[in-house]
Amino acid sequence: MFFPLTSCSDQISLDNIYGMYVADYEVASEQLTINRDGTFLQKVTLKTNQKVDRAEGKWTYDLEDRYLRLDNNFMVVVDGFMEFNPNYLQPKKGIAALPTGKFLGNIRIGTSEGVLYKKIDKEQQ
């Protein structure tokens, strides 16, 4: 069953994007921090061995298309089929573009079919 993340009336302002998000899926858990200075910090914890890897980079947000764009350093831990990407520490060239939206008033980044980051610091919403 598919549930849309957002409706047309649920505009997300730039001030709403800042903060910490978490994602938990079969092979890993992640923490993604979107900082006001245009940088991000990504921490990935693999579930098989509890190994923690970090990536830092820059981000932008487009108010019109509601996509968060993360630069070349963003780690993609799973592929489009949710299978583990053993080369996630060597990010592909290009920018990761993740849709943003609101579901039940909470900001989400990503897709419900893939890795979905949920905002955890409510005071930023």
C-alpha positions in Angstrom: 0.0 0.0 0.0 1.4 3.4 -0.9 0.9 6.5 1.2 1.9 9.9 -0.1 4.4 11.7 2.1 2.9 15.1 1.6 0.0 17.1 0.2 0.2 20.3 -1.8 -0.7 22.4 1.2 2.1 21.0 3.4 4.8 23.4 2.4 8.2 22.7 4.1 10.2 25.8 4.7 14.0 25.9 4.8 13.8 26.4 8.6 11.9 23.1 9.0 14.7 21.2 7.2 17.4 21.8 9.8 17.8 19.1 12.4 18.5 15.5 13.1 16.9 12.5 11.2 17.1 8.8 11.8 16.5 5.8 9.5 16.4 2.2 10.5 16.3 -0.6 7.9 17.4 -4.2 7.6 21.2 -3.8 7.1 21.9 -0.6 8.9 20.7 2.4 10.9 21.6 5.9 10.1 21.7 9.3 11.6 21.6 12.3 9.3 22.1 15.8 10.7 21.3 18.8 8.4 23.1 21.9 9.8 22.1 25.5 9.3 25.5 26.3 7.7 24.8 24.2 4.7 26.7 21.1 5.8 25.5 17.6 6.7 26.8 14.8 8.9 25.8 11.2 8.1 26.6 8.3 10.5 25.9 4.8 9.3 25.9 1.8 11.8 26.0 -1.6 10.1 23.8 -4.1 11.9 26.1 -7.1 11.2 29.1 -5.8 13.1 28.1 -2.5 14.6 30.7 -0.7 12.5 30.1 3.1 12.4 31.1 5.1 9.4 30.8 8.9 8.9 30.5 11.2 6.0 30.3 15.0 5.9 29.4 17.2 3.0 27.2 20.1 1.8 23.5 20.2 1.1 20.9 22.4 -0.7 17.2 22.4 -0.6 14.8 23.4 -3.4 11.6 24.8 -2.1 9.8 24.3 -5.4 10.5 20.6 -6.0 11.0 19.8 -2.3 14.2 17.8 -2.8 17.1 17.8 -0.5 20.4 17.5 -2.4 23.5 16.1 -0.8 26.9 16.3 -2.4 29.3 13.6 -3.5 30.2 12.5 0.0 26.7 11.0 0.9 26.9 7.2 1.5 24.3 5.1 -0.2 24.2 1.9 1.9 21.5 0.0 -0.1 20.7 -0.1 -3.8 17.2 0.4 -5.3 16.2 -3.1 -4.3 17.2 -2.5 -0.6 20.2 -4.8 -1.1 23.5 -4.0 0.7 26.0 -1.9 -1.3 29.4 -3.2 -0.2 31.0 -0.2 -1.9 29.0 2.4 0.1 32.2 4.0 1.5 33.2 5.0 -2.0 30.2 7.3 -2.9 29.4 7.6 -6.6 30.1 10.9 -8.3 27.1 13.2 -8.4 24.5 14.5 -6.0 22.0 12.5 -4.0 18.5 14.0 -4.4 16.0 12.9 -1.8 12.3 13.9 -1.7 11.0 15.6 1.4 7.5 15.6 2.8 5.3 15.6 5.9 3.4 12.6 7.2 1.1 13.1 10.2 2.9 16.5 10.8 6.4 15.0 10.9 9.1 15.8 8.4 10.5 12.9 6.4 13.4 12.7 3.9 13.5 9.8 1.4 10.9 7.3 0.4 8.7 4.8 2.2 9.9 2.2 -0.4 13.6 2.8 0.4 15.5 4.5 3.2 13.2 6.9 5.0 14.8 9.4 7.4 12.4 10.6 10.2 13.1 13.9 12.0 13.6 13.4 15.7 14.2 16.9 17.1 10.6 18.2 17.2 11.5 21.7 18.2 12.9 22.4 14.7 9.6 21.6 13.0 
